[in-house]
Amino acid sequence: MNETQIHKRFVTLARERLSQRPDDLERVLQLLAGRRGKGLVRRLAALWGEERRPRYYDAELRVVIDDWAAFQGDATKFRAPVKWTPELLAEMKKCRTAHGTEATAAKYGLSKSLVCAKLPGKSPRAK
C-alpha cells in the first residue's frame, strides 16, 4: 500500500468506527492531518510496502484509531515517545505505581489505553 491508500483506508475506518461519536472522529481526523498522522502514514507505507491488501492491516489501523479517539486533550499536544526504551517504560511504571494510570497518561501525553497496553498488569490505585 502506498501513502495515499493508507490515508484513505485510515479515514474510511475512522468514519465507520466513530460514526456515533463525531467529537472523537473530529479529533482523530485532526491528528491524522497533522505532523503525527503524516509521519505515521509515511512509516506504515515504508513498513508494509506494496505486497498486502488493505484489509490485512485494518486491525492495526483500528488500534491507532481507538487510541487517538480516547485521547482527551488538545489534539495538537498529542505525543508519544519516539522510541519505547526500557528506561522510559521503567520511568512510566514508577509514575504509574505512585500516581495511577490517569496521571501517568496525562504526564506523558498519552491515552490511558496506551499506558495500559505498554505497562500490562494490575493497575495500582492513586494514593
Phi and psi restraints in degrees (value plus and minus 20) as a CYANA .aco file:
   2 ASN   PHI    -113.0   -73.0
   2 ASN   PSI     156.8   196.8
   3 GLU   PHI     -79.4   -39.4
   3 GLU   PSI     -61.1   -21.1
   4 THR   PHI     -84.0   -44.0
   4 THR   PSI     -63.4   -23.4
   5 GLN   PHI     -84.7   -44.7
   5 GLN   PSI     -61.7   -21.7
   6 ILE   PHI     -84.1   -44.1
   6 ILE   PSI     -64.7   -24.7
   7 HIS   PHI     -80.3   -40.3
   7 HIS   PSI     -66.8   -26.8
   8 LYS   PHI     -82.4   -42.4
   8 LYS   PSI     -62.4   -22.4
   9 ARG   PHI     -85.3   -45.3
   9 ARG   PSI     -60.5   -20.5
  10 PHE   PHI     -80.3   -40.3
  10 PHE   PSI     -67.2   -27.2
  11 VAL   PHI     -83.6   -43.6
  11 VAL   PSI     -63.2   -23.2
  12 THR   PHI     -80.2   -40.2
  12 THR   PSI     -67.8   -27.8
  13 LEU   PHI     -84.3   -44.3
  13 LEU   PSI     -60.3   -20.3
  14 ALA   PHI     -82.7   -42.7
  14 ALA   PSI     -62.9   -22.9
  15 ARG   PHI     -85.0   -45.0
  15 ARG   PSI     -59.4   -19.4
  16 GLU   PHI     -86.7   -46.7
  16 GLU   PSI     -67.8   -27.8
  17 ARG   PHI     -91.7   -51.7
  17 ARG   PSI     -53.3   -13.3
  18 LEU   PHI    -132.7   -92.7
  18 LEU   PSI       6.2    46.2
  19 SER   PHI     -81.6   -41.6
  19 SER   PSI     -49.3    -9.3
  20 GLN   PHI    -112.3   -72.3
  20 GLN   PSI     -21.4    18.6
  21 ARG   PHI    -149.0  -109.0
  21 ARG   PSI      57.7    97.7
  22 PRO   PHI     -81.4   -41.4
  22 PRO   PSI     -52.7   -12.7
  23 ASP   PHI     -86.5   -46.5
  23 ASP   PSI     -62.0   -22.0
  24 ASP   PHI     -86.2   -46.2
  24 ASP   PSI     -59.6   -19.6
  25 LEU   PHI     -81.5   -41.5
  25 LEU   PSI     -63.8   -23.8
  26 GLU   PHI     -81.3   -41.3
  26 GLU   PSI     -61.6   -21.6
  27 ARG   PHI     -82.9   -42.9
  27 ARG   PSI     -64.7   -24.7
  28 VAL   PHI     -84.3   -44.3
  28 VAL   PSI     -64.3   -24.3
  29 LEU   PHI     -86.0   -46.0
  29 LEU   PSI     -55.0   -15.0
  30 GLN   PHI     -85.9   -45.9
  30 GLN   PSI     -62.1   -22.1
  31 LEU   PHI     -84.9   -44.9
  31 LEU   PSI     -60.1   -20.1
  32 LEU   PHI     -84.6   -44.6
  32 LEU   PSI     -55.4   -15.4
  33 ALA   PHI     -95.0   -55.0
  33 ALA   PSI     -38.6     1.4
  34 GLY   PHI    -104.7   -64.7
  34 GLY   PSI    -192.4  -152.4
  35 ARG   PHI     -80.4   -40.4
  35 ARG   PSI     -60.4   -20.4
  36 ARG   PHI     -82.7   -42.7
  36 ARG   PSI     -64.1   -24.1
  37 GLY   PHI     -86.3   -46.3
  37 GLY   PSI     -62.4   -22.4
  38 LYS   PHI     -84.8   -44.8
  38 LYS   PSI     -59.7   -19.7
  39 GLY   PHI     -84.4   -44.4
  39 GLY   PSI     -61.0   -21.0
  40 LEU   PHI     -81.4   -41.4
  40 LEU   PSI     -67.5   -27.5
  41 VAL   PHI     -82.1   -42.1
  41 VAL   PSI     -61.4   -21.4
  42 ARG   PHI     -82.9   -42.9
  42 ARG   PSI     -64.7   -24.7
  43 ARG   PHI     -86.2   -46.2
  43 ARG   PSI     -60.1   -20.1
  44 LEU   PHI     -86.0   -46.0
  44 LEU   PSI     -59.2   -19.2
  45 ALA   PHI     -82.7   -42.7
  45 ALA   PSI     -61.3   -21.3
  46 ALA   PHI     -88.7   -48.7
  46 ALA   PSI     -57.6   -17.6
  47 LEU   PHI     -93.2   -53.2
  47 LEU   PSI     -64.8   -24.8
  48 TRP   PHI    -103.4   -63.4
  48 TRP   PSI     -52.2   -12.2
  49 GLY   PHI      46.8    86.8
  49 GLY   PSI    -176.9  -136.9
  50 GLU   PHI    -122.4   -82.4
  50 GLU   PSI     -19.7    20.3
  51 GLU   PHI    -100.6   -60.6
  51 GLU   PSI     -44.4    -4.4
  52 ARG   PHI    -130.1   -90.1
  52 ARG   PSI     139.5   179.5
  53 ARG   PHI    -105.8   -65.8
  53 ARG   PSI     135.2   175.2
  54 PRO   PHI     -75.5   -35.5
  54 PRO   PSI     -59.6   -19.6
  55 ARG   PHI     -84.6   -44.6
  55 ARG   PSI     -41.5    -1.5
  56 TYR   PHI     -80.6   -40.6
  56 TYR   PSI     -52.9   -12.9
  57 TYR   PHI    -121.6   -81.6
  57 TYR   PSI     -15.3    24.7
  58 ASP   PHI     -76.4   -36.4
  58 ASP   PSI     -59.8   -19.8
  59 ALA   PHI     -81.0   -41.0
  59 ALA   PSI     -62.4   -22.4
  60 GLU   PHI     -86.9   -46.9
  60 GLU   PSI     -60.5   -20.5
  61 LEU   PHI     -86.6   -46.6
  61 LEU   PSI     -56.4   -16.4
  62 ARG   PHI     -84.0   -44.0
  62 ARG   PSI     -56.0   -16.0
  63 VAL   PHI     -82.1   -42.1
  63 VAL   PSI     -64.9   -24.9
  64 VAL   PHI     -83.3   -43.3
  64 VAL   PSI     -64.0   -24.0
  65 ILE   PHI     -79.9   -39.9
  65 ILE   PSI     -67.3   -27.3
  66 ASP   PHI     -83.1   -43.1
  66 ASP   PSI     -61.0   -21.0
  67 ASP   PHI     -85.5   -45.5
  67 ASP   PSI     -65.6   -25.6
  68 TRP   PHI     -86.9   -46.9
  68 TRP   PSI     -56.1   -16.1
  69 ALA   PHI     -88.0   -48.0
  69 ALA   PSI     -51.2   -11.2
  70 ALA   PHI     -96.8   -56.8
  70 ALA   PSI     -37.8     2.2
  71 PHE   PHI     -86.1   -46.1
  71 PHE   PSI     103.9   143.9
  72 GLN   PHI    -123.4   -83.4
  72 GLN   PSI     -16.2    23.8
  73 GLY   PHI    -117.0   -77.0
  73 GLY   PSI    -186.9  -146.9
  74 ASP   PHI     -89.6   -49.6
  74 ASP   PSI     106.1   146.1
  75 ALA   PHI     -81.2   -41.2
  75 ALA   PSI     -46.9    -6.9
  76 THR   PHI     -93.8   -53.8
  76 THR   PSI     -37.0     3.0
  77 LYS   PHI    -118.3   -78.3
  77 LYS   PSI     -20.1    19.9
  78 PHE   PHI     -84.6   -44.6
  78 PHE   PSI     111.3   151.3
  79 ARG   PHI    -172.0  -132.0
  79 ARG   PSI     137.5   177.5
  80 ALA   PHI    -158.7  -118.7
  80 ALA   PSI     132.1   172.1
  81 PRO   PHI     -77.6   -37.6
  81 PRO   PSI     124.6   164.6
  82 VAL   PHI     -84.6   -44.6
  82 VAL   PSI     -59.7   -19.7
  83 LYS   PHI    -156.5  -116.5
  83 LYS   PSI     112.8   152.8
  84 TRP   PHI    -104.8   -64.8
  84 TRP   PSI      67.5   107.5
  85 THR   PHI    -105.3   -65.3
  85 THR   PSI     136.9   176.9
  86 PRO   PHI     -79.0   -39.0
  86 PRO   PSI     -55.0   -15.0
  87 GLU   PHI     -85.1   -45.1
  87 GLU   PSI     -63.0   -23.0
  88 LEU   PHI     -85.4   -45.4
  88 LEU   PSI     -62.6   -22.6
  89 LEU   PHI     -84.4   -44.4
  89 LEU   PSI     -58.3   -18.3
  90 ALA   PHI     -85.3   -45.3
  90 ALA   PSI     -61.4   -21.4
  91 GLU   PHI     -83.9   -43.9
  91 GLU   PSI     -62.0   -22.0
  92 MET   PHI     -85.6   -45.6
  92 MET   PSI     -58.9   -18.9
  93 LYS   PHI     -84.8   -44.8
  93 LYS   PSI     -60.7   -20.7
  94 LYS   PHI     -82.7   -42.7
  94 LYS   PSI     -63.7   -23.7
  95 CYS   PHI     -84.6   -44.6
  95 CYS   PSI     -60.7   -20.7
  96 ARG   PHI     -85.9   -45.9
  96 ARG   PSI     -58.8   -18.8
  97 THR   PHI     -84.4   -44.4
  97 THR   PSI     -61.4   -21.4
  98 ALA   PHI     -98.1   -58.1
  98 ALA   PSI     -57.1   -17.1
  99 HIS   PHI    -141.7  -101.7
  99 HIS   PSI     -34.1     5.9
 100 GLY   PHI      79.1   119.1
 100 GLY   PSI     148.8   188.8
 101 THR   PHI     -86.4   -46.4
 101 THR   PSI     -64.4   -24.4
 102 GLU   PHI     -82.3   -42.3
 102 GLU   PSI     -63.9   -23.9
 103 ALA   PHI     -86.8   -46.8
 103 ALA   PSI     -58.1   -18.1
 104 THR   PHI     -84.1   -44.1
 104 THR   PSI     -63.9   -23.9
 105 ALA   PHI     -80.4   -40.4
 105 ALA   PSI     -63.3   -23.3
 106 ALA   PHI     -85.9   -45.9
 106 ALA   PSI     -62.3   -22.3
 107 LYS   PHI     -81.7   -41.7
 107 LYS   PSI     -61.4   -21.4
 108 TYR   PHI    -115.5   -75.5
 108 TYR   PSI     -18.5    21.5
 109 GLY   PHI      49.2    89.2
 109 GLY   PSI      14.8    54.8
 110 LEU   PHI    -137.4   -97.4
 110 LEU   PSI     148.9   188.9
 111 SER   PHI    -104.6   -64.6
 111 SER   PSI     138.3   178.3
 112 LYS   PHI     -82.3   -42.3
 112 LYS   PSI     -56.5   -16.5
 113 SER   PHI     -85.1   -45.1
 113 SER   PSI     -55.2   -15.2
 114 LEU   PHI     -91.1   -51.1
 114 LEU   PSI     -58.8   -18.8
 115 VAL   PHI     -80.8   -40.8
 115 VAL   PSI     -64.5   -24.5
 116 CYS   PHI     -84.6   -44.6
 116 CYS   PSI     -57.1   -17.1
 117 ALA   PHI     -88.8   -48.8
 117 ALA   PSI     -59.1   -19.1
 118 LYS   PHI    -100.6   -60.6
 118 LYS   PSI     -45.0    -5.0
 119 LEU   PHI    -143.2  -103.2
 119 LEU   PSI      54.2    94.2
 120 PRO   PHI     -86.8   -46.8
 120 PRO   PSI     141.1   181.1
 121 GLY   PHI      98.5   138.5
 121 GLY   PSI    -198.9  -158.9
 122 LYS   PHI     -88.4   -48.4
 122 LYS   PSI     112.9   152.9
 123 SER   PHI    -108.6   -68.6
 123 SER   PSI      98.5   138.5
 124 PRO   PHI     -91.9   -51.9
 124 PRO   PSI     130.0   170.0
 125 ARG   PHI     -98.7   -58.7
 125 ARG   PSI     125.9   165.9
 126 ALA   PHI     -86.3   -46.3
 126 ALA   PSI     124.7   164.7
